[in-house]
Amino acid sequence: MSEETKERYLLAALSEVPGFGSRRLRRLLEAFPAAELWRIPVEEMREVEPSAALRGRLAAFRAEHPDEPERLRERCEKAGAAVCTIHSAVYPDALREIFDPPIVLYYRGTMIPDARRVAMVGSRRCSSYGEGIAQHFARDFVAAGLTVVSGAARGIDTNAHKGALRGGGRTAAVLGCGIDIAYPRENRRLLEEIAEHGVVISEYGPGVQPLPAFFPARNRIISGLSEGTLVVEAARRSGSLITAELALSEGRNVYAVPGSIWSASSAGCHHLIQQGAKLVTAPPDVLEDYGVEAVPSREKRLSLSPEERKIWQVLSFDHYLTPDEIVLSLPDGDIANLPLLLLQMELKGLILQNDLHAYRRAERE
């Protein structure tokens, strides 16, 4: 194992010491190399770390887990994950600039340090409106060359990732649990796809289960990776607003999509707009701040067969229809091979399917 590799896993092990946040660890690292922190008597750290309790925690952790750096390396290899530190060349440039950057990141996929990124966050219980907006904006963002960053949670996060992948672009999922944990479970396949076409990131090592305290910390990474944060749907009290506030505190742009004034799930977005967030109604509203132009969408409907066109006519952008509802809405009744036709239209990017196997148009007219 090279010295650089040893240092990475030593730092990863030190990051696990209870009570040692990244700021405290960074202060210690300014005085002692990682190898010294792992072996020298903790009393020698008294001037840098005056807390006897925290020095005691470090001593106890080292005594109880003497092989933790090597164990971490083995667990990462088993999980197919890599580790980088704040000193690594692949560590994201934008994240390094925030007030409290993580010392260590675990990741699966390809880390591009200078990628231009936009964060997309919102409600876990999003409406079909929010779902459609998230996928539409994400597709346009990646078409313009941006990486879409989100948290792999249910709702807006999931749809932002799916939109980016369906648009053929890169997306980054930031987890509030171990790098090898799928949370929620139904997103396991999605996370594998993200790792293949983008990157899955966590500051927590393999096997670390999700805890409520991890998600606010995760949010600083989502906003810290990105030049701007877009809130699609969010209630007045929402973790998405925490992410937006973190972005503002770092001098990053915040955007919000408006919704119905009667919708509680858009109340947080409206509050952000009242506080000065940029109101956006289309992807170019965000892209103009990045200095890039939206890529004109191709006219995919030109490839519709007569049977596909009939299905297209009964579908809408705003809500989903099940196959049975599609059949009942068709003027001529049943269409032969409806499942095959729906699959073909989905592969063309014309329609979207939800988890209940219902369908809607992928784009608004």
C-alpha positions as CSV (number, residue, x, y, z in Angstrom):
1,M,0.0,0.0,0.0
2,S,1.4,3.4,-1.0
3,E,2.0,6.2,1.6
4,E,-0.7,8.2,-0.1
5,T,-3.2,5.3,0.2
6,K,-2.3,4.7,3.8
7,E,-2.9,8.4,4.6
8,R,-6.3,8.3,2.9
9,Y,-7.5,5.4,5.1
10,L,-5.9,6.8,8.2
11,L,-7.9,10.0,7.7
12,A,-11.0,7.9,7.0
13,A,-10.5,6.1,10.3
14,L,-9.9,9.3,12.2
15,S,-13.1,10.8,10.8
16,E,-15.0,8.0,12.5
17,V,-13.9,9.1,16.0
18,P,-17.0,10.1,18.0
19,G,-17.2,13.9,18.5
20,F,-14.4,14.6,15.9
21,G,-16.2,16.7,13.3
22,S,-14.4,17.8,10.2
23,R,-13.5,21.2,11.6
24,R,-11.9,19.8,14.7
25,L,-10.0,17.1,12.8
26,R,-8.8,19.7,10.3
27,R,-7.4,21.8,13.2
28,L,-5.5,18.8,14.5
29,L,-4.2,17.9,11.0
30,E,-2.7,21.4,10.8
31,A,-0.5,20.4,13.7
32,F,0.1,16.7,13.2
33,P,0.2,14.4,10.2
34,A,-2.4,11.7,10.1
35,A,0.1,9.0,10.9
36,E,1.1,10.8,14.1
37,L,-2.5,11.4,15.2
38,W,-3.0,7.7,14.9
39,R,-0.1,6.7,17.2
40,I,1.3,9.5,19.5
41,P,0.1,9.9,23.1
42,V,-3.0,12.1,23.1
43,E,-1.5,14.2,25.9
44,E,0.9,15.6,23.2
45,M,-2.2,17.1,21.5
46,R,-3.3,19.1,24.6
47,E,-2.3,22.5,23.1
48,V,-4.3,21.9,19.9
49,E,-7.2,19.9,21.5
50,P,-7.7,21.2,25.0
51,S,-10.7,18.9,25.7
52,A,-9.6,16.0,27.8
53,A,-12.9,14.2,27.0
54,L,-12.3,14.4,23.2
55,R,-8.6,13.3,23.6
56,G,-9.9,10.4,25.6
57,R,-12.3,9.4,22.9
58,L,-9.5,9.4,20.4
59,A,-7.3,7.3,22.6
60,A,-10.2,4.8,23.3
61,F,-11.1,4.6,19.6
62,R,-7.5,3.8,18.6
63,A,-7.2,1.2,21.3
64,E,-10.5,-0.5,20.4
65,H,-10.0,-0.3,16.6
66,P,-6.2,-0.6,16.0
67,D,-6.7,-2.1,12.5
68,E,-9.5,0.3,11.4
69,P,-7.6,1.9,8.5
70,E,-7.0,-1.6,7.0
71,R,-10.5,-2.8,7.7
72,L,-11.9,0.3,6.0
73,R,-9.8,-0.4,2.9
74,E,-11.1,-4.0,2.8
75,R,-14.7,-2.9,3.2
76,C,-14.4,-0.3,0.5
77,E,-12.9,-2.8,-1.9
78,K,-15.8,-5.1,-1.2
79,A,-18.3,-2.3,-1.8
80,G,-16.6,-1.2,-5.0
81,A,-16.0,2.2,-3.4
82,A,-13.0,4.6,-3.5
83,V,-11.9,7.1,-1.0
84,C,-10.6,10.6,-1.5
85,T,-9.5,13.3,1.0
86,I,-9.6,17.0,0.8
87,H,-6.0,16.9,-0.4
88,S,-6.8,14.5,-3.3
89,A,-6.7,15.8,-6.9
90,V,-10.2,14.3,-7.5
91,Y,-11.8,16.1,-4.6
92,P,-14.5,18.5,-6.0
93,D,-13.2,22.0,-6.3
94,A,-16.4,23.7,-5.3
95,L,-16.8,21.6,-2.2
96,R,-13.4,22.4,-1.0
97,E,-14.4,26.1,-0.8
98,I,-17.2,25.8,1.7
99,F,-17.0,26.6,5.4
100,D,-17.1,23.0,6.6
101,P,-15.9,20.7,3.8
102,P,-15.7,17.0,4.7
103,I,-12.2,15.7,5.2
104,V,-13.0,12.4,3.6
105,L,-15.4,11.4,0.8
106,Y,-16.3,7.8,-0.2
107,Y,-17.5,7.4,-3.7
108,R,-18.7,5.0,-6.4
109,G,-18.4,6.0,-10.0
110,T,-16.3,8.8,-11.5
111,M,-15.5,12.0,-9.6
112,I,-14.8,15.0,-11.8
113,P,-13.4,17.7,-9.6
114,D,-14.1,20.7,-11.9
115,A,-17.5,19.7,-13.2
116,R,-20.2,22.4,-13.3
117,R,-23.1,21.3,-11.1
118,V,-26.6,22.3,-10.2
119,A,-28.4,20.9,-7.2
120,M,-32.1,19.9,-7.3
121,V,-34.0,19.3,-4.1
122,G,-37.6,19.1,-3.0
123,S,-40.3,17.2,-1.3
124,R,-40.2,13.5,-0.7
125,R,-44.0,13.4,-1.3
126,C,-44.0,15.4,-4.5
127,S,-47.0,15.8,-6.8
128,S,-47.1,14.8,-10.4
129,Y,-46.5,18.5,-11.2
130,G,-43.2,18.5,-9.1
131,E,-42.2,15.1,-10.6
132,G,-42.6,16.3,-14.1
133,I,-40.8,19.6,-13.4
134,A,-37.9,17.8,-11.8
135,Q,-37.4,15.4,-14.7
136,H,-37.9,18.1,-17.4
137,F,-35.4,20.5,-15.8
138,A,-32.8,17.8,-15.1
139,R,-32.9,16.6,-18.8
140,D,-32.3,20.2,-20.0
141,F,-29.6,20.8,-17.5
142,V,-27.6,17.7,-18.5
143,A,-28.2,18.5,-22.2
144,A,-26.5,21.8,-21.5
145,G,-23.5,20.1,-20.0
146,L,-24.3,20.4,-16.3
147,T,-24.2,17.6,-13.7
148,V,-27.4,17.3,-11.6
149,V,-26.8,16.8,-7.9
150,S,-29.4,15.5,-5.5
151,G,-29.8,13.3,-2.4
152,A,-31.3,10.1,-3.8
153,A,-34.4,10.5,-1.5
154,R,-37.9,9.7,-2.6
155,G,-39.8,12.3,-4.6
156,I,-38.0,15.2,-6.2
157,D,-34.5,13.8,-5.7
158,T,-35.3,10.5,-7.4
159,N,-37.0,12.3,-10.3
160,A,-34.1,14.7,-10.7
161,H,-31.7,11.7,-11.0
162,K,-34.0,9.9,-13.4
163,G,-34.4,12.9,-15.6
164,A,-30.6,13.4,-15.8
165,L,-30.0,9.7,-16.7
166,R,-32.8,9.7,-19.3
167,G,-31.3,12.8,-20.8
168,G,-28.0,10.9,-21.2
169,G,-26.1,13.1,-18.8
170,R,-24.2,12.9,-15.5
171,T,-25.8,13.0,-12.1
172,A,-24.3,12.9,-8.5
173,A,-26.2,11.3,-5.6
174,V,-25.1,12.4,-2.1
175,L,-26.1,9.9,0.6
176,G,-26.9,10.4,4.3
177,C,-25.7,6.9,5.1
178,G,-22.9,4.5,4.2
179,I,-21.7,4.5,0.6
180,D,-22.9,0.9,0.2
181,I,-26.4,1.4,1.7
182,A,-29.5,2.0,-0.6
183,Y,-31.8,4.4,1.3
184,P,-34.6,4.1,0.4
185,R,-34.3,0.5,-0.6
186,E,-36.3,0.9,-3.8
187,N,-33.6,3.1,-5.1
188,R,-30.9,0.4,-5.1
189,R,-31.1,-0.1,-8.9
190,L,-31.2,3.7,-9.5
191,L,-28.0,4.1,-7.4
192,E,-26.3,1.5,-9.4
193,E,-27.2,3.3,-12.6
194,I,-26.0,6.6,-11.1
195,A,-22.6,5.0,-10.2
196,E,-22.3,3.7,-13.7
197,H,-23.1,7.1,-15.4
198,G,-22.1,9.6,-12.7
199,V,-21.1,9.3,-9.1
200,V,-22.5,8.3,-5.7
201,I,-20.9,10.2,-2.8
202,S,-21.0,9.9,1.0
203,E,-18.9,11.1,3.9
204,Y,-19.9,7.9,5.7
205,G,-18.1,4.6,5.1
206,P,-19.5,1.2,4.2
207,G,-22.1,-0.2,6.5
208,V,-23.1,3.1,8.2
209,Q,-26.9,3.1,8.6
210,P,-28.9,6.3,8.0
211,L,-29.6,8.4,11.0
212,P,-31.7,11.7,11.2
213,A,-28.6,13.7,12.2
214,F,-26.7,12.7,9.0
215,F,-29.1,14.4,6.6
216,P,-28.5,18.0,7.5
217,A,-24.8,17.3,7.2
218,R,-25.4,15.6,3.8
219,N,-27.3,18.8,2.7
220,R,-24.1,20.9,3.0
221,I,-22.4,18.6,0.5
222,I,-25.3,18.8,-2.0
223,S,-25.2,22.6,-1.9
224,G,-21.4,22.7,-1.6
225,L,-20.9,20.7,-4.8
226,S,-23.1,23.1,-6.8
227,E,-23.0,26.6,-8.2
228,G,-26.7,26.9,-7.6
229,T,-29.5,25.0,-5.9
230,L,-33.0,24.7,-7.4
231,V,-35.9,23.9,-5.1
232,V,-38.8,22.3,-7.0
233,E,-41.4,21.6,-4.4
234,A,-41.0,22.1,-0.6
235,A,-43.2,22.6,2.4
236,R,-42.7,25.5,4.7
237,R,-40.7,23.3,7.0
238,S,-38.5,21.2,4.9
239,G,-35.0,19.8,4.7
240,S,-34.9,21.3,1.2
241,L,-35.0,24.8,2.8
242,I,-32.0,23.9,4.9
243,T,-30.1,23.1,1.7
244,A,-31.2,26.4,0.2
245,E,-30.0,28.3,3.3
246,L,-26.7,26.5,3.2
247,A,-26.3,27.5,-0.4
248,L,-27.1,31.1,0.4
249,S,-24.6,31.1,3.3
250,E,-21.9,30.1,0.8
251,G,-22.8,32.8,-1.6
252,R,-24.3,30.3,-4.1
253,N,-27.4,31.0,-6.2
254,V,-30.8,29.7,-5.1
255,Y,-33.7,29.1,-7.4
256,A,-37.3,28.2,-6.7
257,V,-40.2,26.9,-8.9
258,P,-43.5,28.4,-8.0
259,G,-46.6,26.3,-7.5
260,S,-50.3,26.8,-6.6
261,I,-50.8,29.2,-3.7
262,W,-53.2,26.6,-2.3
263,S,-50.5,23.9,-2.3
264,A,-48.7,23.3,1.0
265,S,-46.0,21.5,-0.9
266,S,-45.1,24.7,-2.6
267,A,-45.2,27.0,0.4
268,G,-41.5,26.6,1.0
269,C,-40.7,27.6,-2.6
270,H,-42.9,30.7,-2.3
271,H,-41.2,31.6,1.0
272,L,-37.8,31.4,-0.7
273,I,-39.0,33.6,-3.6
274,Q,-40.3,36.2,-1.0
275,Q,-36.8,36.1,0.6
276,G,-35.1,36.8,-2.7
277,A,-34.6,33.4,-4.4
278,K,-34.9,33.6,-8.2
279,L,-38.3,32.5,-9.5
280,V,-37.8,30.1,-12.4
281,T,-40.4,28.8,-14.8
282,A,-38.1,27.1,-17.4
283,P,-34.5,25.7,-17.4
284,P,-33.1,28.7,-19.3
285,D,-33.9,30.8,-16.2
286,V,-31.2,28.8,-14.4
287,L,-28.8,28.2,-17.4
288,E,-28.4,31.9,-18.1
289,D,-26.6,32.3,-14.7
290,Y,-24.2,29.5,-15.8
291,G,-23.5,31.2,-19.1
292,V,-24.8,28.3,-21.1
293,E,-27.7,28.0,-23.5
294,A,-30.5,25.3,-23.5
295,V,-30.1,22.7,-26.2
296,P,-33.2,22.7,-28.4
297,S,-35.2,19.5,-27.9
298,R,-35.6,17.2,-30.9
299,E,-39.0,16.8,-32.5
300,K,-39.5,13.2,-31.4
301,R,-43.1,13.1,-32.3
302,L,-42.2,13.0,-36.0
303,S,-41.4,9.3,-35.4
304,L,-44.8,8.4,-34.0
305,S,-46.6,5.6,-35.7
306,P,-50.4,6.0,-36.2
307,E,-51.1,3.7,-33.1
308,E,-48.6,5.6,-31.0
309,R,-50.1,8.9,-32.1
310,K,-53.5,7.8,-30.8
311,I,-52.0,7.0,-27.4
312,W,-50.2,10.3,-27.4
313,Q,-53.4,12.2,-27.9
314,V,-55.1,10.8,-24.8
315,L,-52.1,11.3,-22.5
316,S,-51.2,14.6,-20.7
317,F,-48.1,16.0,-19.1
318,D,-49.9,16.8,-15.8
319,H,-51.2,13.4,-14.6
320,Y,-50.7,9.7,-15.2
321,L,-53.0,7.2,-16.8
322,T,-52.9,3.4,-16.3
323,P,-53.1,1.2,-19.4
324,D,-56.8,0.5,-18.6
325,E,-57.5,4.2,-18.4
326,I,-55.7,4.7,-21.7
327,V,-57.8,2.1,-23.4
328,L,-61.0,3.7,-22.0
329,S,-59.9,7.1,-23.3
330,L,-59.2,5.9,-26.8
331,P,-61.9,6.9,-29.3
332,D,-61.7,3.5,-31.1
333,G,-61.4,1.4,-28.0
334,D,-58.6,-1.2,-27.6
335,I,-55.3,-1.1,-29.4
336,A,-53.4,-4.3,-30.1
337,N,-50.1,-4.7,-28.4
338,L,-50.6,-1.7,-26.1
339,P,-47.8,-2.7,-23.7
340,L,-45.3,-3.0,-26.5
341,L,-46.4,0.4,-27.9
342,L,-46.0,2.0,-24.5
343,L,-42.5,0.5,-24.1
344,Q,-41.5,1.8,-27.5
345,M,-42.8,5.3,-26.7
346,E,-40.9,5.3,-23.3
347,L,-37.7,4.2,-25.1
348,K,-38.1,7.1,-27.5
349,G,-38.3,9.5,-24.5
350,L,-41.9,10.5,-25.4
351,I,-43.6,9.2,-22.2
352,L,-42.7,8.5,-18.6
353,Q,-43.8,5.6,-16.4
354,N,-44.2,5.8,-12.6
355,D,-43.8,3.1,-10.0
356,L,-47.5,2.2,-10.4
357,H,-47.0,1.5,-14.1
358,A,-49.1,4.5,-15.2
359,Y,-48.0,6.8,-18.0
360,R,-47.8,10.5,-18.9
361,R,-46.2,12.7,-21.6
362,A,-42.5,13.4,-20.9
363,E,-42.8,17.0,-22.1
364,R,-45.5,19.7,-22.1
365,E,-46.8,20.8,-25.4
